[in-house]
Amino acid sequence: MTESKTSGILFHSRHRKALLLSALGFIFLTSQQLVLGQRLEKTVRIEEAGILRGTSTDEILELSENVRLSHGNTKLNAERVIYNRIKGLLQLTGSVTIVRNSTTFMADEVTYQEANQIMVGSGKVMLKDSVEAMTLMGGKVEYSQDPHQAIATVKPKMKWGQAKGDITITGDYLEYHFTEFNTLLKAFAKGSVVFHDVREEISISSDSLEYFKPTETARFNGSPEFIKLAETPQANIVVKGETMIYNFDKRSAEVFDSVSIVRGLVGGKCDTLIFDNSKKQVDLLGDPVVQNSDSQLRGQRIVLEFKEDTIMNALVHGHASGSYTVQKTNERYYSTISGDNVIVKFDGETVKELTVLGEALSTYEIATVGNDNNSKPNEIHANKIIIRFEQGQPVEMDADGNVTGIYLIP
């Protein structure tokens, strides 16, 4: 057993120094550093250590008190290190910090493999990438050079600072892939994944997520749910589908297959949905339908326009049609509209105004409650029809251009 203390790197032993150096042939002393191993480019160097102990039988070194090591371009710091030369394995404990290029790896404990520079941290682990402003956290993180990746498990979390706001990702399993220059290439997460865009107040949950740096997009699979957070849960905009792509630059989301959207009492369905938070609008494509308890809209494309998370307008493009029902004391009004395009203005979650453009047609029937056979049909054709409502009741109608038919406001 040998021991060295901080006044230089000196050895104190019961044996002669010549015999000691012969028995520990893998130890080479200089005035500034201790080199372990045979080839300089593949060896770990001791830059500083308060105490060093070694054995000649199993070739194990124990270092403690402000240990600083280097391994190529990797710098290792810890309170205590156990180095097994035969296995090429280092056990670092106590305020472990490892710096490699633009990344900093911190943990309570780290196992470091000399041959392939793989490090596995446990306890409270953080991997920081200063170039990408990214922090990967978890109860266990494995960081390797070949392949260039980091894998986080045990309540992992990724936090990512961007010019347009911070991004956080949590899940059961997270991967972070680097290029050969240690810059971000892609990231992958699976198992109860939750993505949060802090500035945009957007949250997405899914079974898995894969982020691609070249395209600045993330793909969500496994019935993702998109939530545009509002001041109250009732005002949240909730979108569901089978797959989803989120664009980091545009802060927009594309949702595909069996898509639904809900905001309070207003809901919609379509094949494809595009949520553009910068423009404050949602495009519904592929047999879109928007409805509430009393009305329904259909067309080739429906655009919902928002202001402060409230639906202000619905723009229905191409073969637009709709229907609404008004209930009074003893009468029901069954109304339909159709035209090339329809513009709907909302007041809260009720319709404030309907504008039908191009080949406009509006009809309604008044039926006395309990006597559905006693109906009074109304129908009007025009180039443009505007119907205004108060508290959900039609109160005014204007028709313009090639007007034919009769339309009586009840």
C-alpha positions in Angstrom: 0.0 0.0 0.0 1.3 3.5 -0.9 0.1 6.9 0.1 0.7 10.4 -1.2 -0.5 13.7 0.3 -0.9 17.2 -1.1 2.7 18.5 -0.6 3.7 17.7 -4.1 2.9 14.1 -5.0 5.0 12.2 -2.5 4.9 8.6 -1.4 5.3 7.2 2.1 5.8 3.4 2.4 7.4 0.8 4.6 9.3 -0.5 1.5 12.1 1.2 -0.4 11.1 3.7 -3.1 13.0 1.7 -5.8 11.1 -1.5 -4.9 7.8 0.5 -4.8 8.3 1.9 -8.3 9.2 -1.5 -9.7 6.1 -3.2 -8.2 3.9 -0.4 -9.4 5.4 -0.2 -12.9 2.3 1.4 -14.4 2.9 4.6 -12.3 5.1 7.3 -13.8 5.9 10.4 -11.8 6.8 13.8 -13.2 7.1 17.1 -11.3 3.6 18.0 -12.4 1.5 14.9 -13.1 1.0 11.2 -12.7 0.3 9.2 -15.9 -1.7 5.9 -15.8 -1.3 3.3 -18.6 1.0 2.9 -21.5 -0.1 5.2 -24.3 -0.5 8.9 -23.6 -3.5 9.5 -25.9 -5.4 6.7 -24.3 -4.5 7.2 -20.7 -6.0 9.0 -17.7 -3.8 11.6 -16.1 -3.9 12.7 -12.5 -3.6 16.5 -12.5 -4.3 16.9 -8.8 -5.3 14.8 -5.7 -5.0 15.5 -2.0 -4.5 11.9 -1.1 -3.4 8.9 -3.3 -3.3 5.2 -2.2 -2.2 2.3 -4.4 -1.6 -1.5 -4.2 0.8 -3.6 -6.2 -1.4 -6.7 -6.2 -4.6 -5.6 -8.0 -3.3 -2.4 -9.5 -6.0 -0.2 -7.9 -5.5 3.5 -7.1 -7.6 5.4 -4.6 -7.6 9.2 -4.9 -9.4 11.7 -2.7 -9.7 15.4 -1.7 -10.3 17.6 -4.8 -9.3 15.1 -7.4 -8.7 16.4 -10.9 -8.1 14.1 -13.8 -7.8 14.4 -17.6 -8.4 12.0 -20.4 -7.7 13.5 -23.8 -10.1 16.4 -24.1 -12.2 15.2 -21.2 -11.7 16.7 -17.7 -12.8 14.8 -14.7 -13.3 16.2 -11.2 -14.6 14.5 -8.0 -14.0 14.2 -4.3 -13.0 10.6 -4.5 -11.9 8.3 -7.3 -11.2 4.5 -7.4 -9.2 3.5 -10.5 -9.0 -0.1 -11.6 -6.2 -0.3 -14.2 -6.8 -3.9 -15.2 -10.5 -3.2 -16.0 -9.9 0.3 -17.2 -12.6 1.5 -14.9 -13.0 4.6 -12.7 -15.5 5.1 -10.0 -16.0 8.8 -9.2 -18.1 10.0 -6.2 -18.9 13.3 -4.6 -19.7 16.4 -6.6 -18.6 14.8 -9.9 -18.1 17.1 -12.8 -16.9 15.9 -16.2 -16.3 18.4 -19.0 -16.0 17.4 -22.7 -16.0 20.1 -25.4 -19.2 22.0 -25.0 -20.9 19.5 -22.6 -20.7 19.3 -18.8 -21.7 16.1 -17.0 -22.6 16.3 -13.3 -23.7 13.6 -10.9 -23.4 12.3 -7.4 -21.7 9.1 -8.7 -20.2 8.3 -12.1 -18.7 5.1 -13.6 -16.2 6.0 -16.3 -14.8 3.5 -18.8 -11.3 4.4 -20.0 -11.4 2.4 -23.2 -14.5 3.9 -24.8 -15.1 7.0 -22.6 -18.6 5.9 -21.6 -19.8 7.5 -18.4 -22.8 6.4 -16.4 -24.1 8.8 -13.7 -26.5 8.1 -10.9 -28.2 10.0 -8.2 -28.9 13.6 -9.2 -27.5 13.7 -12.8 -27.3 16.6 -15.2 -25.8 16.9 -18.7 -25.5 20.4 -20.0 -24.8 21.4 -23.6 -23.7 25.0 -23.7 -24.0 25.3 -27.5 -27.7 24.1 -27.7 -28.6 25.6 -24.2 -29.9 22.1 -23.3 -29.9 20.3 -20.0 -30.7 16.6 -19.7 -31.6 15.4 -16.2 -32.5 12.1 -14.6 -31.8 9.6 -11.8 -29.5 7.8 -14.2 -27.8 9.1 -17.4 -25.4 7.3 -19.7 -23.2 9.4 -22.0 -21.1 7.9 -24.7 -18.8 9.0 -27.6 -19.5 6.1 -29.9 -22.3 6.3 -30.6 -22.6 10.0 -29.8 -25.6 9.9 -27.5 -26.9 10.4 -23.9 -29.6 8.2 -22.5 -31.6 9.3 -19.4 -33.9 7.2 -17.3 -35.4 7.3 -13.8 -37.7 10.4 -14.0 -35.8 12.0 -16.9 -36.3 15.5 -18.0 -34.9 17.7 -20.8 -34.9 21.4 -20.7 -34.1 23.4 -23.7 -33.5 27.2 -23.9 -34.4 28.7 -27.2 -34.7 32.3 -28.6 -38.5 31.8 -28.8 -38.8 30.4 -25.2 -37.9 27.3 -23.2 -39.0 23.8 -24.1 -39.3 21.0 -21.5 -39.7 17.3 -22.2 -40.4 14.5 -19.7 -41.0 10.8 -20.1 -39.9 7.4 -18.9 -36.9 7.3 -21.3 -35.0 10.1 -23.1 -32.3 10.0 -25.7 -30.1 12.9 -26.9 -28.0 12.3 -30.1 -25.0 14.3 -31.0 -23.0 14.9 -34.2 -19.3 14.1 -34.3 -18.8 17.7 -33.3 -21.0 17.2 -30.2 -23.8 19.4 -31.4 -27.4 18.3 -31.3 -28.6 15.9 -34.1 -31.9 14.6 -32.7 -33.7 13.6 -29.5 -36.1 10.8 -28.7 -38.5 10.2 -25.8 -41.0 7.5 -25.0 -43.3 6.4 -22.2 -45.8 9.0 -20.9 -44.2 11.8 -22.8 -45.1 15.4 -21.9 -43.8 18.3 -24.1 -44.2 21.9 -22.9 -43.5 25.0 -24.8 -43.3 27.5 -22.0 -43.7 30.8 -23.8 -46.4 29.6 -26.2 -48.2 27.9 -23.3 -48.6 24.7 -25.3 -48.5 21.2 -23.8 -48.4 18.0 -25.8 -48.7 14.5 -24.3 -48.1 11.3 -26.3 -46.6 7.8 -26.2 -43.4 8.9 -28.0 -41.6 11.9 -29.4 -38.8 12.3 -31.9 -37.1 15.6 -32.6 -35.0 16.3 -35.7 -32.6 19.2 -35.6 -32.2 19.7 -39.4 -35.9 20.3 -39.8 -36.6 21.8 -36.4 -39.6 19.6 -36.0 -40.8 17.0 -33.4 -43.0 14.1 -34.3 -45.5 12.7 -31.7 -47.0 9.2 -32.0 -49.4 7.2 -30.0 -52.7 9.3 -29.8 -51.0 12.7 -29.0 -53.1 15.3 -27.2 -52.3 19.0 -27.8 -53.5 21.6 -25.3 -53.2 25.4 -25.8 -53.3 26.4 -22.2 -55.6 29.3 -21.1 -56.3 31.0 -17.8 -58.9 28.4 -16.9 -59.1 24.7 -17.9 -62.6 25.3 -19.5 -61.0 27.8 -21.9 -58.2 25.4 -23.0 -58.1 24.4 -26.7 -57.7 20.6 -26.9 -56.7 18.8 -30.1 -56.4 15.0 -30.5 -55.3 12.8 -33.3 -53.2 9.8 -34.3 -50.0 11.6 -35.1 -48.7 15.1 -34.7 -45.8 17.2 -36.0 -44.7 20.3 -34.1 -42.6 23.0 -35.8 -40.2 24.8 -33.4 -39.5 27.8 -35.7 -43.2 28.5 -36.6 -44.6 27.3 -33.3 -47.2 25.4 -35.3 -48.7 21.9 -35.1 -50.0 19.6 -37.8 -52.3 16.8 -36.6 -53.4 13.8 -38.7 -56.1 11.1 -38.8 -59.3 11.1 -36.7 -58.6 14.6 -35.5 -60.8 16.4 -33.0 -60.7 19.9 -31.5 -62.7 21.2 -28.5 -62.8 24.6 -26.9 -65.6 24.9 -24.3 -68.9 24.0 -26.0 -67.5 24.4 -29.5 -66.0 21.3 -31.1 -64.8 20.1 -34.5 -63.6 17.0 -36.4 -61.5 16.6 -39.5 -58.8 14.4 -41.2 -56.0 17.0 -40.8 -55.7 20.0 -38.6 -53.0 22.8 -38.6 -52.7 24.9 -35.5 -50.7 28.1 -36.1 -50.2 29.9 -32.8 -48.4 32.9 -34.4 -51.4 33.6 -36.6 -53.9 32.6 -33.9 -55.8 30.3 -36.2 -56.7 26.7 -36.8 -57.2 25.1 -40.2 -59.5 22.1 -40.4 -59.0 20.1 -43.6 -60.6 16.9 -45.0 -64.3 16.7 -44.3 -64.2 19.3 -41.5 -67.2 19.8 -39.2 -67.5 22.5 -36.5 -70.5 22.4 -34.1 -71.9 23.4 -30.8 -75.2 22.3 -29.1 -77.4 24.3 -31.6 -75.4 24.6 -34.8 -73.2 22.8 -37.3 -70.9 23.9 -40.1 -69.4 21.9 -43.0 -67.2 22.7 -46.0 -64.0 21.8 -47.8 -61.9 23.9 -45.3 -62.8 25.6 -42.1 -60.6 28.2 -40.4 -61.1 29.1 -36.8 -59.7 32.5 -35.7 -58.8 33.1 -32.1 -58.2 36.1 -29.9 -56.9 35.5 -26.4 -57.9 31.8 -26.7 -61.5 32.7 -27.6 -63.0 31.7 -31.0 -63.9 34.9 -32.8 -64.7 33.7 -36.3 -65.2 30.6 -38.4 -64.4 30.9 -42.1 -65.9 28.0 -44.2 -64.5 27.7 -47.7 -65.9 25.7 -50.6 -69.3 24.1 -50.7 -70.1 25.6 -47.3 -73.2 24.5 -45.5 -74.6 24.7 -42.0 -77.6 24.3 -39.8 -78.9 25.7 -36.5 -81.9 25.1 -34.3 -83.6 27.8 -32.2 -86.0 26.9 -29.5 -88.6 29.4 -28.3 -91.5 29.0 -25.8 -93.7 26.9 -28.1 -91.9 26.8 -31.4 -88.7 25.3 -32.9 -86.8 26.8 -35.8 -84.9 24.4 -38.1 -82.6 26.4 -40.3 -80.1 25.6 -43.0 -77.6 27.7 -45.0 -75.4 27.0 -48.0 -73.2 28.8 -50.4 -69.7 29.0 -51.7 -68.4 30.4 -48.4 -69.7 31.2 -45.0 -68.4 33.5 -42.4 -69.5 33.0 -38.8 -68.9 35.6 -36.0 -69.1 34.3 -32.5 -70.0 36.1 -29.3 -68.4 33.9 -26.7 -69.6 30.4 -27.7 -72.8 31.5 -29.4 -73.3 32.7 -33.0 -73.5 36.4 -33.4 -73.7 36.7 -37.2 -73.8 34.4 -40.3 -72.7 35.7 -43.7 -73.3 33.4 -46.7 -71.4 34.4 -49.9 -71.9 33.1 -53.5 -75.0 31.1 -54.5 -76.3 31.8 -51.0 -79.4 29.9 -49.8 -81.1 30.1 -46.4 -84.2 28.2 -45.3 -86.0 27.6 -42.1 -89.2 26.0 -40.8 -91.2 27.1 -37.9 -92.9 24.1 -36.1 -95.3 24.5 -33.2 -94.3 22.3 -30.3 -96.4 19.2 -30.2 -97.6 19.7 -33.8 -94.7 19.1 -36.1 -97.1 18.9 -39.1 -98.0 22.5 -38.7 -94.8 24.0 -40.3 -94.2 27.2 -42.1 -91.3 27.0 -44.6 -89.2 30.0 -45.5 -86.5 30.1 -48.2 -84.5 32.8 -49.9 -81.8 32.9 -52.6 -79.3 35.7 -53.1 -75.7 36.5 -53.9 -75.1 37.4 -50.2 -77.2 36.7 -47.1 -76.5 38.0 -43.6 -78.3 36.8 -40.5 -77.8 38.5 -37.2 -78.5 36.9 -33.8 -79.0 38.1 -30.2 -78.6 35.6 -27.4 -78.8 32.8 -30.0 -82.0 34.1 -31.6 -82.2 35.3 -35.2 -83.3 39.0 -35.2 -82.4 40.4 -38.6 -81.7 39.2 -42.1 -80.3 41.0 -45.1 -80.1 39.6 -48.7 -78.3 41.3 -51.5 -78.0 40.5 -55.2 -80.5 38.5 -57.3 -82.8 38.0 -54.3 -85.7 35.5 -54.7 -88.0 33.9 -52.2 -89.4 34.8 -48.8 -87.7 34.9 -45.4 -89.7 36.1 -42.4 -87.9 36.8 -39.1 -90.1 35.3 -36.4 
